[in-house]
Amino acid sequence: MNATLLVCTTCRAGQPTVKGQPVAGARLYSALANKPMPEKLTIAPVECLSACSNGCVIALTAPGCWSYVYGRLSEDDAAEILTGATAYAATPDGLVPWSQCSQIFRKQSLARLPPQER
């Protein structure tokens, strides 16, 4: 399965914007994009995931799989996000066993969406 890690690059995470400085979501995206990407995982920036009061926000999705939205993240979480995303990409249905689920993903899940019917 090829999974996609979507990162909201406009999330301010409740912080004021500073002219010329990237917002928190853009910093998270950069932190993730500068790490080696696991096989079967693609990272993509998005402008808004509409979870502004829960920023920084990411989503994991793959064809025919459950999708997830996670919030309250920061660039400091990049390594753990990639660990969780790697486990997600290795599943056939997007359901990572609880015992293998990243700690961040256990505690900071905002939504879980069922696979789309084709």
N, C-alpha and C positions, 0 to 999 in steps of 0.2 A: 504494500500500500504506500502511496506517496501522500504524505500529510503536509499541510500548510500551517505555519505559525504566523498569524496575523498580529501585527503590533500597531497599536494606535499611536501615531506620531504626533498627534495634536493634544494628547493628554497633558494637562498642567499639574495634575495631582494636587490640586488645591493651592498651588504656589503661584505667586504673581509672575507675570512674564517680565523679563528683563531684555530690553532692546539689544539685539545682536547676540543674545544667548539662546541656545536651544532649550525648548521646554522639556520637562521630565520624560515625556513619551518618546521624543526624538533621541534623548540620551539613552533610554532603554533600548530603542531600536539599534543605535550605534553599538552599544555594548554587546548585543546579541549578534549583530552582523559581523562584528570583528572577531568572533570566535569561530573555530572550525564547525561547519554545519554537519550534523550527523547524516549518514546515508538515509535516503527516503524522507528527508525533511527539507522543505523549502521555507524561507522566511520572506514575508511580504509586508511592506509598510502600508497602512491604511490611514485615511485622514480622520476618521471618527468611528468609534464602535458604540457610541451613544450610551456610555456608562460613566459619564463625566464625574459624578460624585464618588466614583470608585477607582479613579485613575491611580496609577498607570494600568492600562487594560490590554490584555492579549486574548487571542482566541486560537483554538486548535480545531482544525477541520480536515476531513478526508472524504472522498467519494464513498457513499454507502455506509458511513460510520457515524457514531454519535459525535457531536461537536460540543466544545466547552468554551466558556468565557471565564477568565480569571482576572481579578482586580487587586488593587492595593499592592502593586509591585513596583520595584525600582531597578535601576541599573545594577545595584548590588546583588540582585536576584538572578542575574543572567545565567550563571552556571547551573543553578538549580532548575531554572525554567527549561534549559536545554536537556537536562537529565529527564525531567518529566515529559518533555516533548518527544524525546527518543523512545521512551517507554510507550507513549501513545502511538507513534508511528510503527511500532513493532506489533501492534495488535491487529487482528482482522476486522474488528468491529468498533474500535475506539474505546473499548471498555478495559481500562487498566485495572488489574486486581488491586484491591485496597492495600495489600501488603507491599506492593511494588510502586504505589503512587507516591509521587514527590510530596514532601511535607507541605510545601507551599500550595500545591494543587489540592490537598486535602482541606486546608483551612481557608483558602481564598477563592473558592469557586463561586461564581456569580450565577451561572446558568449552565444547564446541560440540555442540548437539543437533540431530538431523535433523528436518525438518518432520514433523508428525503426519499420518498417513494419515486420510482422511475416509471 
